[in-house]
Amino acid sequence: MKKDKGTYAVLKNASLPTEQQKEKMLAHILSEYRIYKSSPAEKLYRLIAAYPWRFALGLSTVQAVLCTMIWGREYTNLVLKILGG
Amino acid sequence: MNLFIEALNHPIDAFRNKNKTGAWVLVASTILINTVFAPLLTWFACAWYSAPDIFSMMLTTLWGSASYLAICTALWLFCKLFGSKTPLKAYLQTWSLTFFPNLLCSIAVVFSEVYFTVFWNNSIWGILLSIVFVGLLIWKTILYIVFLKEVAGLKGGRMFGAFIVIGIIIVVLALLNGYVGLKTPIL
């Protein structure tokens, strides 16, 4: 019977999370908590930080269309000259 | 593949999970596109260009690696001055996860430079390229802010201060990158 208890203890210990796993779980819980208890600025930050390329390319499309409408090819050539190598 | 998708779509999770392999692949690809692919494409596309020099390719590759180390050290140093407790190792492992815009920018720069005559004075290509270039710049800035907040652990005024100071360092390093022949800065 004693031997059985020892076996169970080994199995129980093996199934426990490691220190690293515990830290990861805590970080996950804290980040989830921040999502629920956050200010409008924090919510906006979370929205942009998830899929940042979507926001960046969306904003860039607006500026490209508006600036090209105002300055025409002079603007696109300028962007190409400065950022295009 | 999931590792790249995570770095692309959820940078906060990617910073937290610190995927080393994916991070190094991103930096190495950006450097190699700049230093090996760019001269080769120029040589293939323009018949009158002389064959690329292997020594200069190796030298710019070294400059690219040095630039990555320099920006990580600058980030660590100035974030530490502004109160961050993150060790240098964490900066070296996670800053590379912000390299998706750099990688795409290096590809766009190579093609826009080699096939310059196609894009110059063309409204459609001009709009598309200005969306790409300005978009990548905004994307990198977002990742820079997310990095300062999540990895360096800075908030409010301290984060703003670090953003401005390191921003100036980034501009200086970008100019130095251009001087040594790295058209897309390895920053």
Boltz contact constraints between the chains, C-beta under 6 A:
constraints:
  - contact:
      token1: [A, 49]
      token2: [B, 12]
      max_distance: 6.0
  - contact:
      token1: [A, 49]
      token2: [B, 146]
      max_distance: 6.0
  - contact:
      token1: [A, 51]
      token2: [B, 9]
      max_distance: 6.0
  - contact:
      token1: [A, 52]
      token2: [B, 139]
      max_distance: 6.0
  - contact:
      token1: [A, 52]
      token2: [B, 142]
      max_distance: 6.0
  - contact:
      token1: [A, 53]
      token2: [B, 139]
      max_distance: 6.0
  - contact:
      token1: [A, 56]
      token2: [B, 135]
      max_distance: 6.0
  - contact:
      token1: [A, 56]
      token2: [B, 138]
      max_distance: 6.0
  - contact:
      token1: [A, 56]
      token2: [B, 139]
      max_distance: 6.0
  - contact:
      token1: [A, 57]
      token2: [B, 135]
      max_distance: 6.0
  - contact:
      token1: [A, 59]
      token2: [B, 138]
      max_distance: 6.0
  - contact:
      token1: [A, 60]
      token2: [B, 131]
      max_distance: 6.0
  - contact:
      token1: [A, 60]
      token2: [B, 134]
      max_distance: 6.0
  - contact:
      token1: [A, 60]
      token2: [B, 135]
      max_distance: 6.0
  - contact:
      token1: [A, 60]
      token2: [B, 138]
      max_distance: 6.0
  - contact:
      token1: [A, 61]
      token2: [B, 131]
      max_distance: 6.0
  - contact:
      token1: [A, 64]
      token2: [B, 127]
      max_distance: 6.0
  - contact:
      token1: [A, 64]
      token2: [B, 130]
      max_distance: 6.0
  - contact:
      token1: [A, 64]
      token2: [B, 131]
      max_distance: 6.0
  - contact:
      token1: [A, 68]
      token2: [B, 127]
      max_distance: 6.0
  - contact:
      token1: [A, 73]
      token2: [B, 121]
      max_distance: 6.0
  - contact:
      token1: [A, 73]
      token2: [B, 123]
      max_distance: 6.0
  - contact:
      token1: [A, 76]
      token2: [B, 126]
      max_distance: 6.0
  - contact:
      token1: [A, 76]
      token2: [B, 130]
      max_distance: 6.0
  - contact:
      token1: [A, 79]
      token2: [B, 130]
      max_distance: 6.0
  - contact:
      token1: [A, 79]
      token2: [B, 133]
      max_distance: 6.0
  - contact:
      token1: [A, 80]
      token2: [B, 119]
      max_distance: 6.0
  - contact:
      token1: [A, 80]
      token2: [B, 129]
      max_distance: 6.0
  - contact:
      token1: [A, 83]
      token2: [B, 133]
      max_distance: 6.0
  - contact:
      token1: [A, 84]
      token2: [B, 112]
      max_distance: 6.0
  - contact:
      token1: [A, 85]
      token2: [B, 109]
      max_distance: 6.0
  - contact:
      token1: [A, 85]
      token2: [B, 113]
      max_distance: 6.0
  - contact:
      token1: [A, 85]
      token2: [B, 183]
      max_distance: 6.0
